Amino acid sequence: MAKERFFILNFREGDRGEDSEAFIKSALAHEQIHHWSYCLHDKDVINGHDMDVRKYGAQRCWADGFPGMENYASLQEYLDEQMKQPPFIGDKKEARWYVFLIADKRVSDADISDWFGMPDASYVRMLEEPSSIKDAMQQLTQEDSASVAMERYRYPDEEVRSDFNFREYMEGIKVNRKLERWKRILIPAPLRK
């Protein structure tokens, strides 16, 4: 693992032209990318968790006094108005592509950002810890703990396009949860290896 870098990124379907998959394939053509996996998340729907997040966002807007809040007599009136507008529970979410990459150790998040037409490197997440690599790979099928907790659609392995056996690779990643936890507590981020 030390000779390679790991990245994950995602973007909306259509953000890279009419044929997003062709765009992804052309971006993957760089010889510094050793292995890749990607999946289109196009079966997710708005659920109760999404609505709770939306309510929380509306509460923050109210608390921060965003423009237009003065038109409502109370927070509840504002929330009621916001919840009458789409999206609603059961509505389909925007489709998104999730791309996982294993690249040469000299590749940076800025390189990946450039190859995938991202506005800047903040849209690309470089992964270093085994737990974050495994979690990112699990995001391809939405079997990561956050997706499970949010009751997201579980994509079958057959929908993941990959140039290697991503399932075997992912399951081979050994994660020492106690060690990971203590590293985060005791060692400053720049010194963790």
C-alpha positions in Angstrom: 0.0 0.0 0.0 2.9 2.4 0.7 3.8 2.5 -3.0 0.3 3.7 -4.0 -2.2 6.4 -3.3 -5.9 6.0 -3.0 -8.6 8.5 -4.0 -12.4 8.8 -4.1 -14.5 11.4 -5.9 -18.0 11.7 -7.0 -20.0 14.0 -9.3 -23.5 14.3 -10.6 -24.6 12.4 -13.8 -24.4 14.9 -16.7 -21.9 17.2 -15.1 -19.2 15.8 -17.5 -21.3 16.0 -20.7 -23.9 13.7 -22.1 -21.9 10.5 -21.8 -20.4 10.6 -18.2 -19.1 7.0 -18.5 -17.1 7.8 -21.6 -15.7 10.8 -19.8 -14.7 8.6 -16.8 -13.0 6.1 -19.1 -11.0 8.8 -20.8 -9.9 10.2 -17.4 -8.9 6.7 -16.3 -6.5 6.4 -19.3 -3.6 7.9 -17.4 -0.8 5.4 -16.9 -0.3 6.6 -13.3 -3.7 5.1 -12.4 -3.0 1.5 -11.5 -6.6 0.3 -10.7 -10.0 1.8 -10.7 -13.6 1.1 -9.8 -16.7 3.2 -10.4 -20.5 2.9 -10.0 -23.5 5.0 -11.0 -25.8 5.6 -8.0 -29.1 6.1 -9.8 -31.5 4.2 -7.6 -31.5 6.2 -4.4 -34.7 7.9 -3.2 -35.4 10.6 -0.7 -36.1 9.0 2.7 -36.8 10.0 6.3 -33.2 10.7 7.0 -33.0 13.1 4.1 -36.0 14.9 5.3 -34.5 15.2 8.8 -31.4 16.7 7.2 -33.5 19.1 5.3 -35.4 20.2 8.4 -32.1 20.7 10.2 -30.9 22.9 7.3 -34.1 24.9 7.5 -33.7 25.4 11.2 -30.1 26.7 10.6 -31.4 29.1 8.0 -34.0 30.4 10.5 -31.4 30.7 13.3 -28.9 32.5 11.1 -31.6 34.9 9.9 -31.2 34.2 6.2 -33.0 36.8 3.9 -36.7 36.0 3.7 -37.1 34.7 7.2 -38.9 37.9 8.3 -41.8 36.7 6.1 -42.6 34.0 8.7 -44.1 34.4 12.1 -42.4 31.3 13.6 -39.9 28.6 12.9 -42.7 26.1 12.6 -44.4 28.2 9.9 -41.2 28.3 8.0 -40.6 24.5 8.4 -44.2 23.8 7.3 -43.7 25.9 4.2 -40.4 24.3 3.3 -41.8 20.7 3.7 -44.6 21.5 1.3 -42.0 21.9 -1.5 -40.3 19.0 -3.3 -38.4 16.8 -3.0 -40.7 14.5 -1.0 -40.1 11.1 0.5 -39.9 8.5 -2.3 -38.7 11.0 -4.9 -35.7 9.9 -6.9 -32.4 11.5 -6.0 -30.0 13.0 -8.6 -27.8 10.2 -10.0 -24.1 10.4 -9.0 -21.0 8.7 -10.1 -18.6 7.4 -7.4 -15.0 6.7 -8.6 -12.4 4.9 -6.5 -8.7 5.0 -7.7 -5.5 3.4 -6.9 -2.7 5.5 -8.4 1.1 5.9 -8.3 2.4 7.4 -5.1 3.5 10.6 -7.1 -0.1 11.4 -8.1 -1.7 14.2 -6.0 -5.3 15.1 -5.4 -4.7 18.1 -7.7 -3.7 15.7 -10.6 -6.9 13.7 -10.1 -8.9 16.9 -9.9 -7.4 18.0 -13.2 -8.0 14.7 -15.0 -11.6 14.6 -13.9 -12.4 18.2 -14.6 -13.1 19.2 -11.0 -12.9 22.9 -10.1 -10.2 22.2 -7.5 -8.6 19.5 -5.5 -11.1 19.9 -2.6 -13.5 17.7 -4.6 -11.1 14.8 -4.5 -10.5 12.9 -1.2 -7.1 11.2 -0.8 -7.2 8.2 1.5 -4.4 7.1 3.7 -5.7 4.9 6.5 -6.8 1.3 5.8 -10.1 2.1 7.5 -10.8 5.1 5.2 -9.7 3.1 2.1 -12.1 0.3 3.0 -14.9 2.7 3.8 -14.4 4.5 0.4 -14.6 1.2 -1.4 -17.7 0.3 0.4 -19.3 3.5 -0.8 -19.3 2.1 -4.3 -22.1 -0.3 -3.2 -23.3 1.8 -0.3 -22.5 -0.8 2.3 -20.4 1.6 4.3 -21.7 2.3 7.8 -23.1 5.8 7.0 -25.1 4.5 4.0 -26.4 1.6 6.0 -27.5 3.9 8.8 -29.2 6.2 6.3 -31.0 3.2 4.7 -29.5 3.9 1.2 -30.0 1.5 -1.7 -27.5 -1.3 -1.6 -25.9 -1.6 -5.1 -25.0 -5.1 -6.2 -21.4 -5.9 -7.1 -22.4 -6.4 -10.7 -23.1 -2.7 -11.1 -19.6 -1.7 -10.1 -17.3 -1.4 -13.1 -13.7 -2.2 -12.2 -10.4 -3.3 -13.7 -9.7 -5.6 -10.7 -11.6 -7.7 -8.2 -12.6 -4.8 -6.0 -14.6 -7.1 -3.6 -11.6 -9.3 -2.9 -9.3 -6.4 -2.6 -11.6 -4.6 -0.2 -12.2 -7.6 2.0 -8.4 -8.1 2.1 -7.8 -4.8 3.8 -7.1 -5.4 7.4 -8.3 -2.7 9.8 -7.3 -2.6 13.4 -10.1 -0.4 14.8 -8.5 0.1 18.2 -5.2 1.2 16.6 -7.0 3.5 14.2 -8.8 5.1 17.1 -5.7 5.7 19.1 -3.8 7.1 16.1 -6.5 9.7 15.7 -6.4 10.6 19.4 -2.7 10.6 20.0 -0.9 11.4 16.7 -1.3 14.7 14.8 -2.7 14.1 11.4 0.5 15.1 9.4 2.5 12.5 11.3 0.1 9.5 10.9 1.4 6.7 8.7 
